[in-house]
Amino acid sequence: MARMKTREIERETTIEKIEKILQGAMQEFLAHGYAGTSMDRVAARAGVSKATVYSHFRDKEGLFKALIQRSAHQKFEDLFDKLPLEGEPSVVLRHLITTALHRMTSDKEHQAFVRILIGESGRFPELAKAWICNIMTPPLKIISEYLDKHPELNILDSEATVRIIIGSMVHFMMTQEILHGKEIIPMESERIVNSLMHYLLNCQNS
């Protein structure tokens, strides 16, 4: 019994250390970019030894990818666990698009992380590929499968349609938030939602 409790305490301590490392890494990457961040900096920011960081993450690339996976898990769980894709498309899709767009435009840490990823993608393409695999691919598959279950929408190509939806939301986030275009080409998010819903629900009339 005592041995089991000891193992549980050790496991909790390990989880806490990993979370400290990830939080420290995120702060360092946001402050100094990928190239300007070192494992020494991460260890100091997290308040752990460099050996502890290396015991959990092989190198800086592995640490950055772990942050991508962590972000993907949080966003996936937050969006799809609370918004199961079941029910009338006009209700489900509007709720999904509205909620996802709001979170994309209100999460400043996520936007800052995207800036780093885009800026470093030329020199470190594997990081960008990890983002596509973990962040972009799962919702693409889930929403495509939902659209395929609703032939009444008469959607010609579900995957291409989902890419149009996600692309529109990403463009909105990029121009309004990341590239500081609010004052230059302002637009209310509701207009994007209404236009996407009009497109989705009127495919049946084409």
C-alpha positions in Angstrom: 0.0 0.0 0.0 2.8 2.4 1.0 4.6 1.5 -2.2 1.5 2.4 -4.3 1.2 5.7 -2.6 4.9 6.4 -3.2 4.4 5.7 -6.9 1.4 7.9 -7.1 3.3 10.8 -5.5 6.2 10.2 -7.9 3.8 10.2 -10.8 2.1 13.5 -9.6 5.5 15.1 -9.1 6.6 14.0 -12.6 3.4 15.5 -14.2 3.9 18.7 -12.2 7.5 19.0 -13.4 6.5 18.3 -17.0 3.8 21.0 -16.8 6.3 23.5 -15.3 8.8 22.7 -18.2 6.1 23.2 -20.8 4.9 26.5 -19.2 8.5 27.7 -19.0 9.1 26.7 -22.6 6.0 28.5 -23.9 7.1 31.7 -22.1 10.6 31.4 -23.5 9.5 30.7 -27.1 7.0 33.6 -27.0 9.7 35.9 -25.6 12.7 34.9 -27.8 11.4 32.8 -30.7 12.4 29.3 -31.5 16.0 30.0 -32.6 16.5 32.3 -29.6 15.4 29.8 -27.0 17.8 27.4 -25.3 17.2 24.4 -23.0 19.2 26.3 -20.4 16.7 29.2 -20.6 13.7 26.8 -20.4 15.2 25.1 -17.3 15.8 28.4 -15.6 12.3 29.7 -16.4 10.7 26.5 -15.2 12.7 26.4 -12.0 14.2 22.9 -12.7 17.6 21.6 -13.6 18.7 21.2 -17.2 19.1 17.5 -16.6 15.4 17.3 -15.6 14.4 19.0 -18.9 16.5 16.5 -20.9 15.1 13.6 -18.9 11.6 14.4 -20.3 12.4 16.0 -23.7 15.2 14.9 -25.9 15.9 18.3 -27.5 14.4 21.7 -28.2 12.5 20.4 -31.3 10.9 17.7 -29.2 10.0 20.3 -26.6 8.4 22.5 -29.2 6.5 19.6 -30.7 5.3 18.7 -27.2 3.8 22.2 -26.9 2.0 21.8 -30.2 0.6 18.4 -29.0 -0.4 20.0 -25.7 -2.2 22.8 -27.5 -3.9 20.5 -29.9 -5.2 18.3 -27.1 -6.5 21.3 -25.2 -8.2 22.8 -28.2 -9.6 19.5 -29.4 -11.0 18.6 -26.0 -12.3 22.0 -25.4 -14.1 22.3 -28.7 -15.3 18.8 -29.7 -15.9 17.3 -26.2 -18.2 20.2 -25.4 -19.6 20.5 -28.9 -20.4 17.0 -30.1 -21.2 17.1 -33.8 -24.7 15.6 -33.6 -28.0 17.2 -34.6 -29.4 19.6 -37.2 -26.6 21.1 -39.4 -28.0 24.6 -39.3 -27.7 24.6 -35.5 -24.5 22.4 -35.1 -22.4 24.1 -37.7 -23.3 27.6 -36.7 -22.5 26.8 -33.0 -19.2 25.2 -34.1 -18.1 28.0 -36.4 -19.1 30.7 -34.0 -17.4 29.1 -31.0 -14.2 28.2 -32.9 -13.9 31.6 -34.4 -14.3 33.3 -31.1 -11.6 31.2 -29.5 -9.2 31.8 -32.4 -9.6 35.5 -32.1 -9.6 35.8 -28.3 -6.6 33.5 -27.5 -3.6 35.9 -27.6 -1.1 33.2 -26.6 -2.3 31.0 -29.4 -1.9 33.9 -31.9 1.6 34.6 -30.6 2.5 30.9 -31.0 1.2 31.0 -34.6 3.4 34.0 -35.3 6.5 32.1 -34.1 5.5 29.0 -36.1 5.0 30.9 -39.3 8.2 32.8 -38.8 10.3 29.7 -38.2 8.6 27.4 -40.7 11.1 28.1 -43.4 14.1 27.1 -41.3 12.3 24.4 -39.4 9.7 22.8 -41.6 9.3 19.8 -39.3 7.7 22.1 -36.7 5.2 23.4 -39.2 4.4 19.8 -40.3 3.8 18.9 -36.6 1.3 21.8 -36.4 -0.6 20.6 -39.5 -0.7 17.0 -38.2 -1.8 17.8 -34.7 -3.8 21.0 -35.0 -5.3 21.1 -38.5 -5.8 17.5 -39.4 -8.1 16.2 -36.6 -10.9 18.8 -37.0 -10.6 18.5 -40.8 -11.4 14.8 -40.5 -14.2 15.1 -37.9 -16.1 17.9 -39.6 -15.7 16.2 -43.0 -17.3 13.0 -41.5 -20.1 15.0 -40.1 -20.9 16.6 -43.5 -20.8 13.2 -45.2 -23.5 12.1 -42.7 -25.8 14.8 -44.0 -26.3 14.2 -47.8 -29.2 16.7 -47.7 -26.6 19.4 -47.7 -25.6 18.3 -51.2 -22.0 19.1 -50.6 -19.8 18.1 -53.5 -16.5 17.6 -51.7 -16.7 17.6 -47.9 -12.9 17.8 -47.3 -12.5 20.8 -49.6 -15.6 22.4 -48.0 -14.1 22.1 -44.5 -10.8 23.6 -45.8 -12.8 26.6 -47.1 -14.4 27.0 -43.7 -11.2 26.7 -41.7 -9.3 28.8 -44.3 -11.9 31.6 -43.9 -11.6 31.6 -40.1 -7.8 31.5 -40.2 -7.8 34.4 -42.7 -10.0 36.3 -40.4 -7.8 35.7 -37.4 -4.6 36.5 -39.4 -5.9 39.8 -40.9 -7.8 41.1 -37.8 -5.5 39.9 -35.0 -2.0 38.6 -36.0 -1.4 41.2 -38.8 -3.1 44.1 -36.9 -5.6 44.7 -39.7 -8.6 45.6 -37.5 -8.4 49.3 -38.3 -7.6 48.8 -42.0 -10.1 46.2 -43.0 -12.5 45.8 -40.0 -15.2 43.2 -40.0 -17.5 41.7 -37.4 -17.0 38.0 -36.9 -20.8 37.5 -37.2 -20.6 38.4 -40.9 -18.1 35.6 -41.5 -20.3 33.2 -39.6 -23.4 34.2 -41.5 -21.6 34.0 -44.9 -20.2 30.6 -44.2 -23.6 29.3 -43.0 -25.2 30.7 -46.2 -22.6 28.9 -48.3 -23.1 25.6 -46.4 -26.9 25.6 -46.3 -27.3 26.7 -49.9 -25.2 24.1 -51.5 -28.4 22.0 -51.8 -29.8 24.6 -54.2 -26.8 24.5 -56.6 
